């Protein structure tokens, strides 16, 4: 089973680049199959990681919370079961 973890945070206004660099610098105990990072309006940063695992609720490494003075609210986290990509 392939599971994708989504981590999304909103930086304090004007600190989106700093939050993106912070997220890039985070090391996980072991590497995911894939890791992608995105930036969006309002200084938001999104990190997606894909993992091969035996169970949807398996213990998987996740990015931590950034320092409270870097973000405007707690990090949002979601977990999805991947069914592959479609190409048009």
PDB file with SEQRES, HELIX, SHEET and CRYST1 records, atoms N, CA, C and O in Angstrom:
SEQRES   1 A   88  UNK UNK UNK UNK UNK UNK UNK UNK UNK UNK UNK UNK UNK          
SEQRES   2 A   88  UNK UNK UNK UNK UNK UNK UNK UNK UNK UNK UNK UNK UNK          
SEQRES   3 A   88  UNK UNK UNK UNK UNK UNK UNK UNK UNK UNK UNK UNK UNK          
SEQRES   4 A   88  UNK UNK UNK UNK UNK UNK UNK UNK UNK UNK UNK UNK UNK          
SEQRES   5 A   88  UNK UNK UNK UNK UNK UNK UNK UNK UNK UNK UNK UNK UNK          
SEQRES   6 A   88  UNK UNK UNK UNK UNK UNK UNK UNK UNK UNK UNK UNK UNK          
SEQRES   7 A   88  UNK UNK UNK UNK UNK UNK UNK UNK UNK UNK                      
HELIX    1 AA1 UNK A   16  UNK A   25  1                                  10    
SHEET    1 AA1 4 UNK A  34  UNK A  40  0                                        
SHEET    2 AA1 4 UNK A  44  UNK A  52 -1                                        
SHEET    3 AA1 4 UNK A   2  UNK A  10 -1                                        
SHEET    4 AA1 4 UNK A  76  UNK A  81 -1                                        
CRYST1    1.000    1.000    1.000  90.00  90.00  90.00 P 1           1          
ATOM      1  N   UNK A   1       0.847  -1.170   0.000  1.00  0.00           N  
ATOM      2  CA  UNK A   1       0.000   0.000   0.000  1.00  0.00           C  
ATOM      3  C   UNK A   1       0.896   1.238   0.000  1.00  0.00           C  
ATOM      4  O   UNK A   1       1.915   1.286   0.689  1.00  0.00           O  
ATOM      5  N   UNK A   2       0.496   2.232  -0.785  1.00  0.00           N  
ATOM      6  CA  UNK A   2       1.227   3.499  -0.820  1.00  0.00           C  
ATOM      7  C   UNK A   2       0.387   4.559  -0.117  1.00  0.00           C  
ATOM      8  O   UNK A   2      -0.788   4.750  -0.430  1.00  0.00           O  
ATOM      9  N   UNK A   3       1.012   5.245   0.841  1.00  0.00           N  
ATOM     10  CA  UNK A   3       0.342   6.278   1.622  1.00  0.00           C  
ATOM     11  C   UNK A   3       1.053   7.608   1.383  1.00  0.00           C  
ATOM     12  O   UNK A   3       2.282   7.674   1.360  1.00  0.00           O  
ATOM     13  N   UNK A   4       0.264   8.661   1.206  1.00  0.00           N  
ATOM     14  CA  UNK A   4       0.816  10.009   1.056  1.00  0.00           C  
ATOM     15  C   UNK A   4       0.469  10.813   2.304  1.00  0.00           C  
ATOM     16  O   UNK A   4      -0.679  10.824   2.751  1.00  0.00           O  
ATOM     17  N   UNK A   5       1.457  11.474   2.851  1.00  0.00           N  
ATOM     18  CA  UNK A   5       1.250  12.376   3.983  1.00  0.00           C  
ATOM     19  C   UNK A   5       1.329  13.804   3.472  1.00  0.00           C  
ATOM     20  O   UNK A   5       2.225  14.157   2.706  1.00  0.00           O  
ATOM     21  N   UNK A   6       0.379  14.615   3.907  1.00  0.00           N  
ATOM     22  CA  UNK A   6       0.350  16.017   3.521  1.00  0.00           C  
ATOM     23  C   UNK A   6       0.572  16.866   4.763  1.00  0.00           C  
ATOM     24  O   UNK A   6      -0.083  16.674   5.788  1.00  0.00           O  
ATOM     25  N   UNK A   7       1.491  17.794   4.661  1.00  0.00           N  
ATOM     26  CA  UNK A   7       1.848  18.723   5.742  1.00  0.00           C  
ATOM     27  C   UNK A   7       1.717  20.117   5.172  1.00  0.00           C  
ATOM     28  O   UNK A   7       2.345  20.423   4.159  1.00  0.00           O  
ATOM     29  N   UNK A   8       0.910  20.981   5.799  1.00  0.00           N  
ATOM     30  CA  UNK A   8       0.707  22.334   5.269  1.00  0.00           C  
ATOM     31  C   UNK A   8       0.767  23.343   6.411  1.00  0.00           C  
ATOM     32  O   UNK A   8       0.128  23.173   7.449  1.00  0.00           O  
ATOM     33  N   UNK A   9       1.552  24.398   6.189  1.00  0.00           N  
ATOM     34  CA  UNK A   9       1.705  25.435   7.212  1.00  0.00           C  
ATOM     35  C   UNK A   9       1.610  26.804   6.555  1.00  0.00           C  
ATOM     36  O   UNK A   9       1.909  26.963   5.371  1.00  0.00           O  
ATOM     37  N   UNK A  10       1.193  27.779   7.335  1.00  0.00           N  
ATOM     38  CA  UNK A  10       1.109  29.157   6.857  1.00  0.00           C  
ATOM     39  C   UNK A  10       2.081  30.003   7.674  1.00  0.00           C  
ATOM     40  O   UNK A  10       1.992  30.084   8.899  1.00  0.00           O  
ATOM     41  N   UNK A  11       2.996  30.619   6.969  1.00  0.00           N  
ATOM     42  CA  UNK A  11       4.017  31.440   7.633  1.00  0.00           C  
ATOM     43  C   UNK A  11       3.443  32.797   8.025  1.00  0.00           C  
ATOM     44  O   UNK A  11       2.437  33.251   7.478  1.00  0.00           O  
ATOM     45  N   UNK A  12       4.095  33.418   8.966  1.00  0.00           N  
ATOM     46  CA  UNK A  12       3.822  34.809   9.295  1.00  0.00           C  
ATOM     47  C   UNK A  12       4.069  35.603   8.004  1.00  0.00           C  
ATOM     48  O   UNK A  12       4.992  35.301   7.248  1.00  0.00           O  
ATOM     49  N   UNK A  13       3.233  36.619   7.766  1.00  0.00           N  
ATOM     50  CA  UNK A  13       3.310  37.388   6.522  1.00  0.00           C  
ATOM     51  C   UNK A  13       4.742  37.814   6.201  1.00  0.00           C  
ATOM     52  O   UNK A  13       5.446  38.374   7.042  1.00  0.00           O  
ATOM     53  N   UNK A  14       5.149  37.535   4.975  1.00  0.00           N  
ATOM     54  CA  UNK A  14       6.474  37.910   4.512  1.00  0.00           C  
ATOM     55  C   UNK A  14       7.567  36.909   4.828  1.00  0.00           C  
ATOM     56  O   UNK A  14       8.721  37.119   4.455  1.00  0.00           O  
ATOM     57  N   UNK A  15       7.220  35.808   5.519  1.00  0.00           N  
ATOM     58  CA  UNK A  15       8.242  34.820   5.908  1.00  0.00           C  
ATOM     59  C   UNK A  15       8.048  33.474   5.212  1.00  0.00           C  
ATOM     60  O   UNK A  15       8.559  32.452   5.669  1.00  0.00           O  
ATOM     61  N   UNK A  16       7.300  33.481   4.096  1.00  0.00           N  
ATOM     62  CA  UNK A  16       7.057  32.237   3.357  1.00  0.00           C  
ATOM     63  C   UNK A  16       8.332  31.577   2.861  1.00  0.00           C  
ATOM     64  O   UNK A  16       8.462  30.356   2.944  1.00  0.00           O  
ATOM     65  N   UNK A  17       9.282  32.360   2.344  1.00  0.00           N  
ATOM     66  CA  UNK A  17      10.550  31.804   1.855  1.00  0.00           C  
ATOM     67  C   UNK A  17      11.323  31.154   3.005  1.00  0.00           C  
ATOM     68  O   UNK A  17      11.942  30.104   2.833  1.00  0.00           O  
ATOM     69  N   UNK A  18      11.280  31.783   4.162  1.00  0.00           N  
ATOM     70  CA  UNK A  18      11.962  31.230   5.344  1.00  0.00           C  
ATOM     71  C   UNK A  18      11.323  29.907   5.770  1.00  0.00           C  
ATOM     72  O   UNK A  18      12.027  28.959   6.118  1.00  0.00           O  
ATOM     73  N   UNK A  19       9.990  29.845   5.743  1.00  0.00           N  
ATOM     74  CA  UNK A  19       9.299  28.603   6.094  1.00  0.00           C  
ATOM     75  C   UNK A  19       9.624  27.508   5.087  1.00  0.00           C  
ATOM     76  O   UNK A  19       9.826  26.357   5.475  1.00  0.00           O  
ATOM     77  N   UNK A  20       9.678  27.845   3.803  1.00  0.00           N  
ATOM     78  CA  UNK A  20      10.033  26.862   2.783  1.00  0.00           C  
ATOM     79  C   UNK A  20      11.439  26.325   3.024  1.00  0.00           C  
ATOM     80  O   UNK A  20      11.660  25.117   2.943  1.00  0.00           O  
ATOM     81  N   UNK A  21      12.376  27.193   3.314  1.00  0.00           N  
ATOM     82  CA  UNK A  21      13.756  26.749   3.598  1.00  0.00           C  
ATOM     83  C   UNK A  21      13.805  25.886   4.859  1.00  0.00           C  
ATOM     84  O   UNK A  21      14.540  24.900   4.912  1.00  0.00           O  
ATOM     85  N   UNK A  22      13.021  26.259   5.873  1.00  0.00           N  
ATOM     86  CA  UNK A  22      12.964  25.458   7.096  1.00  0.00           C  
ATOM     87  C   UNK A  22      12.476  24.041   6.758  1.00  0.00           C  
ATOM     88  O   UNK A  22      13.063  23.054   7.202  1.00  0.00           O  
ATOM     89  N   UNK A  23      11.401  23.953   5.971  1.00  0.00           N  
ATOM     90  CA  UNK A  23      10.843  22.640   5.597  1.00  0.00           C  
ATOM     91  C   UNK A  23      11.860  21.829   4.794  1.00  0.00           C  
ATOM     92  O   UNK A  23      12.006  20.628   5.017  1.00  0.00           O  
ATOM     93  N   UNK A  24      12.555  22.471   3.872  1.00  0.00           N  
ATOM     94  CA  UNK A  24      13.584  21.772   3.074  1.00  0.00           C  
ATOM     95  C   UNK A  24      14.696  21.210   3.946  1.00  0.00           C  
ATOM     96  O   UNK A  24      15.252  20.156   3.639  1.00  0.00           O  
ATOM     97  N   UNK A  25      15.021  21.893   5.013  1.00  0.00           N  
ATOM     98  CA  UNK A  25      16.135  21.480   5.877  1.00  0.00           C  
ATOM     99  C   UNK A  25      15.772  20.340   6.826  1.00  0.00           C  
ATOM    100  O   UNK A  25      16.661  19.755   7.446  1.00  0.00           O  
ATOM    101  N   UNK A  26      14.491  20.013   6.952  1.00  0.00           N  
ATOM    102  CA  UNK A  26      14.081  18.978   7.896  1.00  0.00           C  
ATOM    103  C   UNK A  26      14.463  17.594   7.385  1.00  0.00           C  
ATOM    104  O   UNK A  26      14.114  17.211   6.268  1.00  0.00           O  
ATOM    105  N   UNK A  27      15.177  16.860   8.210  1.00  0.00           N  
ATOM    106  CA  UNK A  27      15.562  15.495   7.865  1.00  0.00           C  
ATOM    107  C   UNK A  27      14.630  14.538   8.580  1.00  0.00           C  
ATOM    108  O   UNK A  27      14.272  14.742   9.740  1.00  0.00           O  
ATOM    109  N   UNK A  28      14.244  13.490   7.868  1.00  0.00           N  
ATOM    110  CA  UNK A  28      13.395  12.450   8.448  1.00  0.00           C  
ATOM    111  C   UNK A  28      14.271  11.258   8.809  1.00  0.00           C  
ATOM    112  O   UNK A  28      15.353  11.106   8.242  1.00  0.00           O  
ATOM    113  N   UNK A  29      13.832  10.402   9.742  1.00  0.00           N  
ATOM    114  CA  UNK A  29      14.641   9.251  10.151  1.00  0.00           C  
ATOM    115  C   UNK A  29      14.996   8.329   8.989  1.00  0.00           C  
ATOM    116  O   UNK A  29      16.047   7.688   9.005  1.00  0.00           O  
ATOM    117  N   UNK A  30      14.142   8.258   7.998  1.00  0.00           N  
ATOM    118  CA  UNK A  30      14.441   7.538   6.758  1.00  0.00           C  
ATOM    119  C   UNK A  30      13.679   8.204   5.621  1.00  0.00           C  
ATOM    120  O   UNK A  30      12.675   8.880   5.842  1.00  0.00           O  
ATOM    121  N   UNK A  31      14.170   8.005   4.409  1.00  0.00           N  
ATOM    122  CA  UNK A  31      13.653   8.730   3.254  1.00  0.00           C  
ATOM    123  C   UNK A  31      12.353   8.135   2.718  1.00  0.00           C  
ATOM    124  O   UNK A  31      12.206   6.915   2.644  1.00  0.00           O  
ATOM    125  N   UNK A  32      11.414   9.001   2.346  1.00  0.00           N  
ATOM    126  CA  UNK A  32      10.189   8.530   1.704  1.00  0.00           C  
ATOM    127  C   UNK A  32      10.483   8.117   0.261  1.00  0.00           C  
ATOM    128  O   UNK A  32      11.570   8.374  -0.257  1.00  0.00           O  
ATOM    129  N   UNK A  33       9.509   7.477  -0.380  1.00  0.00           N  
ATOM    130  CA  UNK A  33       9.648   7.146  -1.796  1.00  0.00           C  
ATOM    131  C   UNK A  33       9.791   8.416  -2.629  1.00  0.00           C  
ATOM    132  O   UNK A  33      10.518   8.454  -3.621  1.00  0.00           O  
ATOM    133  N   UNK A  34       9.079   9.449  -2.198  1.00  0.00           N  
ATOM    134  CA  UNK A  34       9.059  10.709  -2.930  1.00  0.00           C  
ATOM    135  C   UNK A  34       8.710  11.822  -1.946  1.00  0.00           C  
ATOM    136  O   UNK A  34       7.974  11.613  -0.981  1.00  0.00           O  
ATOM    137  N   UNK A  35       9.252  13.003  -2.209  1.00  0.00           N  
ATOM    138  CA  UNK A  35       8.976  14.177  -1.368  1.00  0.00           C  
ATOM    139  C   UNK A  35       8.883  15.385  -2.286  1.00  0.00           C  
ATOM    140  O   UNK A  35       9.806  15.655  -3.055  1.00  0.00           O  
ATOM    141  N   UNK A  36       7.784  16.109  -2.212  1.00  0.00           N  
ATOM    142  CA  UNK A  36       7.593  17.317  -3.019  1.00  0.00           C  
ATOM    143  C   UNK A  36       7.206  18.473  -2.122  1.00  0.00           C  
ATOM    144  O   UNK A  36       6.534  18.294  -1.106  1.00  0.00           O  
ATOM    145  N   UNK A  37       7.643  19.671  -2.512  1.00  0.00           N  
ATOM    146  CA  UNK A  37       7.330  20.872  -1.745  1.00  0.00           C  
ATOM    147  C   UNK A  37       6.706  21.895  -2.670  1.00  0.00           C  
ATOM    148  O   UNK A  37       7.088  22.014  -3.834  1.00  0.00           O  
ATOM    149  N   UNK A  38       5.737  22.634  -2.139  1.00  0.00           N  
ATOM    150  CA  UNK A  38       5.008  23.641  -2.892  1.00  0.00           C  
ATOM    151  C   UNK A  38       4.878  24.904  -2.056  1.00  0.00           C  
ATOM    152  O   UNK A  38       4.898  24.863  -0.826  1.00  0.00           O  
ATOM    153  N   UNK A  39       4.744  26.031  -2.755  1.00  0.00           N  
ATOM    154  CA  UNK A  39       4.478  27.300  -2.089  1.00  0.00           C  
ATOM    155  C   UNK A  39       3.204  27.871  -2.695  1.00  0.00           C  
ATOM    156  O   UNK A  39       2.967  27.705  -3.892  1.00  0.00           O  
ATOM    157  N   UNK A  40       2.388  28.535  -1.900  1.00  0.00           N  
ATOM    158  CA  UNK A  40       1.113  29.091  -2.352  1.00  0.00           C  
ATOM    159  C   UNK A  40       0.951  30.506  -1.802  1.00  0.00           C  
ATOM    160  O   UNK A  40       1.708  30.933  -0.931  1.00  0.00           O  
ATOM    161  N   UNK A  41      -0.053  31.232  -2.323  1.00  0.00           N  
ATOM    162  CA  UNK A  41      -0.320  32.571  -1.784  1.00  0.00           C  
ATOM    163  C   UNK A  41      -0.534  32.528  -0.267  1.00  0.00           C  
ATOM    164  O   UNK A  41      -0.806  31.477   0.315  1.00  0.00           O  
ATOM    165  N   UNK A  42      -0.404  33.675   0.334  1.00  0.00           N  
ATOM    166  CA  UNK A  42      -0.543  33.859   1.777  1.00  0.00           C  
ATOM    167  C   UNK A  42       0.567  33.147   2.553  1.00  0.00           C  
ATOM    168  O   UNK A  42       0.366  32.724   3.692  1.00  0.00           O  
ATOM    169  N   UNK A  43       1.746  33.018   1.921  1.00  0.00           N  
ATOM    170  CA  UNK A  43       2.940  32.456   2.574  1.00  0.00           C  
ATOM    171  C   UNK A  43       2.711  31.036   3.096  1.00  0.00           C  
ATOM    172  O   UNK A  43       3.203  30.680   4.167  1.00  0.00           O  
ATOM    173  N   UNK A  44       1.964  30.224   2.338  1.00  0.00           N  
ATOM    174  CA  UNK A  44       1.719  28.833   2.724  1.00  0.00           C  
ATOM    175  C   UNK A  44       2.742  27.912   2.075  1.00  0.00           C  
ATOM    176  O   UNK A  44       3.196  28.157   0.957  1.00  0.00           O  
ATOM    177  N   UNK A  45       3.097  26.849   2.790  1.00  0.00           N  
ATOM    178  CA  UNK A  45       4.025  25.829   2.306  1.00  0.00           C  
ATOM    179  C   UNK A  45       3.357  24.475   2.476  1.00  0.00           C  
ATOM    180  O   UNK A  45       2.768  24.176   3.515  1.00  0.00           O  
ATOM    181  N   UNK A  46       3.463  23.662   1.428  1.00  0.00           N  
ATOM    182  CA  UNK A  46       2.876  22.322   1.422  1.00  0.00           C  
ATOM    183  C   UNK A  46       3.984  21.318   1.151  1.00  0.00           C  
ATOM    184  O   UNK A  46       4.788  21.507   0.239  1.00  0.00           O  
ATOM    185  N   UNK A  47       4.029  20.248   1.943  1.00  0.00           N  
ATOM    186  CA  UNK A  47       4.991  19.171   1.723  1.00  0.00           C  
ATOM    187  C   UNK A  47       4.198  17.875   1.618  1.00  0.00           C  
ATOM    188  O   UNK A  47       3.388  17.550   2.486  1.00  0.00           O  
ATOM    189  N   UNK A  48       4.449  17.145   0.536  1.00  0.00           N  
ATOM    190  CA  UNK A  48       3.838  15.829   0.338  1.00  0.00           C  
ATOM    191  C   UNK A  48       4.941  14.788   0.358  1.00  0.00           C  
ATOM    192  O   UNK A  48       5.970  14.948  -0.298  1.00  0.00           O  
ATOM    193  N   UNK A  49       4.723  13.721   1.111  1.00  0.00           N  
ATOM    194  CA  UNK A  49       5.653  12.592   1.105  1.00  0.00           C  
ATOM    195  C   UNK A  49       4.869  11.319   0.818  1.00  0.00           C  
ATOM    196  O   UNK A  49       3.728  11.167   1.256  1.00  0.00           O  
ATOM    197  N   UNK A  50       5.491  10.408   0.082  1.00  0.00           N  
ATOM    198  CA  UNK A  50       4.865   9.125  -0.257  1.00  0.00           C  
ATOM    199  C   UNK A  50       5.671   8.001   0.392  1.00  0.00           C  
ATOM    200  O   UNK A  50       6.902   8.002   0.381  1.00  0.00           O  
ATOM    201  N   UNK A  51       4.933   7.041   0.957  1.00  0.00           N  
ATOM    202  CA  UNK A  51       5.544   5.937   1.700  1.00  0.00           C  
ATOM    203  C   UNK A  51       4.936   4.604   1.271  1.00  0.00           C  
ATOM    204  O   UNK A  51       3.737   4.522   1.004  1.00  0.00           O  
ATOM    205  N   UNK A  52       5.750   3.579   1.208  1.00  0.00           N  
ATOM    206  CA  UNK A  52       5.263   2.214   0.995  1.00  0.00           C  
ATOM    207  C   UNK A  52       5.141   1.596   2.381  1.00  0.00           C  
ATOM    208  O   UNK A  52       6.105   1.580   3.147  1.00  0.00           O  
ATOM    209  N   UNK A  53       3.933   1.079   2.706  1.00  0.00           N  
ATOM    210  CA  UNK A  53       3.681   0.562   4.046  1.00  0.00           C  
ATOM    211  C   UNK A  53       2.646  -0.556   4.006  1.00  0.00           C  
ATOM    212  O   UNK A  53       1.957  -0.738   3.003  1.00  0.00           O  
ATOM    213  N   UNK A  54       2.543  -1.296   5.091  1.00  0.00           N  
ATOM    214  CA  UNK A  54       1.592  -2.413   5.175  1.00  0.00           C  
ATOM    215  C   UNK A  54       0.200  -1.983   5.607  1.00  0.00           C  
ATOM    216  O   UNK A  54      -0.773  -2.696   5.363  1.00  0.00           O  
ATOM    217  N   UNK A  55       0.095  -0.820   6.248  1.00  0.00           N  
ATOM    218  CA  UNK A  55      -1.200  -0.394   6.785  1.00  0.00           C  
ATOM    219  C   UNK A  55      -1.368   1.116   6.659  1.00  0.00           C  
ATOM    220  O   UNK A  55      -0.402   1.872   6.767  1.00  0.00           O  
ATOM    221  N   UNK A  56      -2.594   1.540   6.430  1.00  0.00           N  
ATOM    222  CA  UNK A  56      -2.890   2.959   6.275  1.00  0.00           C  
ATOM    223  C   UNK A  56      -2.480   3.761   7.505  1.00  0.00           C  
ATOM    224  O   UNK A  56      -1.983   4.880   7.382  1.00  0.00           O  
ATOM    225  N   UNK A  57      -2.686   3.195   8.682  1.00  0.00           N  
ATOM    226  CA  UNK A  57      -2.387   3.920   9.915  1.00  0.00           C  
ATOM    227  C   UNK A  57      -1.009   3.583  10.495  1.00  0.00           C  
ATOM    228  O   UNK A  57      -0.767   3.786  11.685  1.00  0.00           O  
ATOM    229  N   UNK A  58      -0.110   3.071   9.655  1.00  0.00           N  
ATOM    230  CA  UNK A  58       1.243   2.731  10.114  1.00  0.00           C  
ATOM    231  C   UNK A  58       1.965   3.979  10.637  1.00  0.00           C  
ATOM    232  O   UNK A  58       1.685   5.098  10.208  1.00  0.00           O  
ATOM    233  N   UNK A  59       2.875   3.769  11.550  1.00  0.00           N  
ATOM    234  CA  UNK A  59       3.696   4.847  12.095  1.00  0.00           C  
ATOM    235  C   UNK A  59       4.677   5.288  11.010  1.00  0.00           C  
ATOM    236  O   UNK A  59       5.506   4.496  10.562  1.00  0.00           O  
ATOM    237  N   UNK A  60       4.585   6.546  10.591  1.00  0.00           N  
ATOM    238  CA  UNK A  60       5.457   7.084   9.545  1.00  0.00           C  
ATOM    239  C   UNK A  60       6.061   8.398  10.024  1.00  0.00           C  
ATOM    240  O   UNK A  60       5.412   9.140  10.761  1.00  0.00           O  
ATOM    241  N   UNK A  61       7.290   8.698   9.620  1.00  0.00           N  
ATOM    242  CA  UNK A  61       7.908   9.957  10.042  1.00  0.00           C  
ATOM    243  C   UNK A  61       7.228  11.151   9.386  1.00  0.00           C  
ATOM    244  O   UNK A  61       6.897  11.115   8.201  1.00  0.00           O  
ATOM    245  N   UNK A  62       7.026  12.191  10.153  1.00  0.00           N  
ATOM    246  CA  UNK A  62       6.403  13.415   9.652  1.00  0.00           C  
ATOM    247  C   UNK A  62       7.249  14.616  10.024  1.00  0.00           C  
ATOM    248  O   UNK A  62       8.014  14.579  10.987  1.00  0.00           O  
ATOM    249  N   UNK A  63       7.104  15.676   9.254  1.00  0.00           N  
ATOM    250  CA  UNK A  63       7.782  16.916   9.601  1.00  0.00           C  
ATOM    251  C   UNK A  63       7.213  17.443  10.911  1.00  0.00           C  
ATOM    252  O   UNK A  63       6.018  17.294  11.169  1.00  0.00           O  
ATOM    253  N   UNK A  64       8.043  18.049  11.732  1.00  0.00           N  
ATOM    254  CA  UNK A  64       7.565  18.606  13.008  1.00  0.00           C  
ATOM    255  C   UNK A  64       6.869  19.948  12.808  1.00  0.00           C  
ATOM    256  O   UNK A  64       6.751  20.446  11.688  1.00  0.00           O  
ATOM    257  N   UNK A  65       6.418  20.511  13.902  1.00  0.00           N  
ATOM    258  CA  UNK A  65       5.866  21.869  13.903  1.00  0.00           C  
ATOM    259  C   UNK A  65       7.049  22.848  13.835  1.00  0.00           C  
ATOM    260  O   UNK A  65       8.039  22.661  14.542  1.00  0.00           O  
ATOM    261  N   UNK A  66       6.958  23.871  13.007  1.00  0.00           N  
ATOM    262  CA  UNK A  66       7.997  24.915  13.036  1.00  0.00           C  
ATOM    263  C   UNK A  66       7.883  25.729  14.323  1.00  0.00           C  
ATOM    264  O   UNK A  66       6.923  25.575  15.078  1.00  0.00           O  
ATOM    265  N   UNK A  67       8.843  26.573  14.562  1.00  0.00           N  
ATOM    266  CA  UNK A  67       8.799  27.471  15.722  1.00  0.00           C  
ATOM    267  C   UNK A  67       7.523  28.314  15.659  1.00  0.00           C  
ATOM    268  O   UNK A  67       7.107  28.737  14.581  1.00  0.00           O  
ATOM    269  N   UNK A  68       6.923  28.551  16.786  1.00  0.00           N  
ATOM    270  CA  UNK A  68       5.645  29.268  16.851  1.00  0.00           C  
ATOM    271  C   UNK A  68       5.722  30.673  16.251  1.00  0.00           C  
ATOM    272  O   UNK A  68       4.727  31.175  15.727  1.00  0.00           O  
ATOM    273  N   UNK A  69       6.889  31.310  16.320  1.00  0.00           N  
ATOM    274  CA  UNK A  69       6.995  32.672  15.771  1.00  0.00           C  
ATOM    275  C   UNK A  69       7.137  32.701  14.249  1.00  0.00           C  
ATOM    276  O   UNK A  69       7.166  33.779  13.656  1.00  0.00           O  
ATOM    277  N   UNK A  70       7.226  31.525  13.605  1.00  0.00           N  
ATOM    278  CA  UNK A  70       7.342  31.439  12.149  1.00  0.00           C  
ATOM    279  C   UNK A  70       5.995  31.186  11.469  1.00  0.00           C  
ATOM    280  O   UNK A  70       5.839  31.465  10.280  1.00  0.00           O  
ATOM    281  N   UNK A  71       5.024  30.659  12.215  1.00  0.00           N  
ATOM    282  CA  UNK A  71       3.742  30.279  11.623  1.00  0.00           C  
ATOM    283  C   UNK A  71       2.584  31.032  12.272  1.00  0.00           C  
ATOM    284  O   UNK A  71       2.695  31.535  13.389  1.00  0.00           O  
ATOM    285  N   UNK A  72       1.457  31.096  11.535  1.00  0.00           N  
ATOM    286  CA  UNK A  72       0.290  31.823  12.030  1.00  0.00           C  
ATOM    287  C   UNK A  72      -0.735  30.931  12.708  1.00  0.00           C  
ATOM    288  O   UNK A  72      -1.647  31.420  13.375  1.00  0.00           O  
ATOM    289  N   UNK A  73      -0.587  29.617  12.540  1.00  0.00           N  
ATOM    290  CA  UNK A  73      -1.540  28.656  13.112  1.00  0.00           C  
ATOM    291  C   UNK A  73      -0.863  27.296  13.160  1.00  0.00           C  
ATOM    292  O   UNK A  73       0.188  27.118  12.545  1.00  0.00           O  
ATOM    293  N   UNK A  74      -1.437  26.328  13.876  1.00  0.00           N  
ATOM    294  CA  UNK A  74      -0.846  24.990  13.883  1.00  0.00           C  
ATOM    295  C   UNK A  74      -0.816  24.391  12.473  1.00  0.00           C  
ATOM    296  O   UNK A  74      -1.637  24.734  11.622  1.00  0.00           O  
ATOM    297  N   UNK A  75       0.125  23.509  12.248  1.00  0.00           N  
ATOM    298  CA  UNK A  75       0.270  22.806  10.975  1.00  0.00           C  
ATOM    299  C   UNK A  75      -0.963  21.944  10.720  1.00  0.00           C  
ATOM    300  O   UNK A  75      -1.502  21.331  11.641  1.00  0.00           O  
ATOM    301  N   UNK A  76      -1.402  21.901   9.471  1.00  0.00           N  
ATOM    302  CA  UNK A  76      -2.468  20.977   9.063  1.00  0.00           C  
ATOM    303  C   UNK A  76      -1.816  19.722   8.504  1.00  0.00           C  
ATOM    304  O   UNK A  76      -0.854  19.803   7.741  1.00  0.00           O  
ATOM    305  N   UNK A  77      -2.341  18.564   8.883  1.00  0.00           N  
ATOM    306  CA  UNK A  77      -1.793  17.277   8.429  1.00  0.00           C  
ATOM    307  C   UNK A  77      -2.934  16.373   7.971  1.00  0.00           C  
ATOM    308  O   UNK A  77      -3.970  16.270   8.628  1.00  0.00           O  
ATOM    309  N   UNK A  78      -2.721  15.731   6.843  1.00  0.00           N  
ATOM    310  CA  UNK A  78      -3.683  14.748   6.354  1.00  0.00           C  
ATOM    311  C   UNK A  78      -2.937  13.551   5.805  1.00  0.00           C  
ATOM    312  O   UNK A  78      -1.774  13.652   5.416  1.00  0.00           O  
ATOM    313  N   UNK A  79      -3.614  12.424   5.779  1.00  0.00           N  
ATOM    314  CA  UNK A  79      -3.056  11.167   5.281  1.00  0.00           C  
ATOM    315  C   UNK A  79      -4.009  10.629   4.216  1.00  0.00           C  
ATOM    316  O   UNK A  79      -5.226  10.613   4.402  1.00  0.00           O  
ATOM    317  N   UNK A  80      -3.432  10.189   3.095  1.00  0.00           N  
ATOM    318  CA  UNK A  80      -4.229   9.676   1.985  1.00  0.00           C  
ATOM    319  C   UNK A  80      -3.658   8.351   1.502  1.00  0.00           C  
ATOM    320  O   UNK A  80      -2.447   8.136   1.559  1.00  0.00           O  
ATOM    321  N   UNK A  81      -4.515   7.472   1.032  1.00  0.00           N  
ATOM    322  CA  UNK A  81      -4.078   6.264   0.341  1.00  0.00           C  
ATOM    323  C   UNK A  81      -3.949   6.615  -1.132  1.00  0.00           C  
ATOM    324  O   UNK A  81      -4.884   7.148  -1.732  1.00  0.00           O  
ATOM    325  N   UNK A  82      -2.795   6.318  -1.716  1.00  0.00           N  
ATOM    326  CA  UNK A  82      -2.550   6.645  -3.111  1.00  0.00           C  
ATOM    327  C   UNK A  82      -3.045   5.529  -4.030  1.00  0.00           C  
ATOM    328  O   UNK A  82      -2.836   4.344  -3.769  1.00  0.00           O  
ATOM    329  N   UNK A  83      -3.703   5.939  -5.106  1.00  0.00           N  
ATOM    330  CA  UNK A  83      -4.168   4.986  -6.108  1.00  0.00           C  
ATOM    331  C   UNK A  83      -3.470   5.215  -7.435  1.00  0.00           C  
ATOM    332  O   UNK A  83      -3.963   4.773  -8.473  1.00  0.00           O  
ATOM    333  N   UNK A  84      -2.340   5.890  -7.426  1.00  0.00           N  
ATOM    334  CA  UNK A  84      -1.542   6.110  -8.633  1.00  0.00           C  
ATOM    335  C   UNK A  84      -1.933   7.388  -9.350  1.00  0.00           C  
ATOM    336  O   UNK A  84      -2.931   8.030  -9.023  1.00  0.00           O  
ATOM    337  N   UNK A  85      -1.122   7.741 -10.336  1.00  0.00           N  
ATOM    338  CA  UNK A  85      -1.338   8.961 -11.123  1.00  0.00           C  
ATOM    339  C   UNK A  85      -1.911   8.593 -12.478  1.00  0.00           C  
ATOM    340  O   UNK A  85      -1.587   7.552 -13.049  1.00  0.00           O  
ATOM    341  N   UNK A  86      -2.764   9.466 -12.978  1.00  0.00           N  
ATOM    342  CA  UNK A  86      -3.296   9.306 -14.329  1.00  0.00           C  
ATOM    343  C   UNK A  86      -2.627  10.305 -15.234  1.00  0.00           C  
ATOM    344  O   UNK A  86      -2.417  11.455 -14.850  1.00  0.00           O  
ATOM    345  N   UNK A  87      -2.293   9.880 -16.429  1.00  0.00           N  
ATOM    346  CA  UNK A  87      -1.678  10.760 -17.400  1.00  0.00           C  
ATOM    347  C   UNK A  87      -2.625  10.922 -18.577  1.00  0.00           C  
ATOM    348  O   UNK A  87      -3.133   9.943 -19.126  1.00  0.00           O  
ATOM    349  N   UNK A  88      -2.855  12.175 -18.956  1.00  0.00           N  
ATOM    350  CA  UNK A  88      -3.762  12.424 -20.091  1.00  0.00           C  
ATOM    351  C   UNK A  88      -3.002  12.466 -21.382  1.00  0.00           C  
ATOM    352  O   UNK A  88      -3.597  12.665 -22.442  1.00  0.00           O  
TER     353      UNK A  88                                                      
END                                                                             
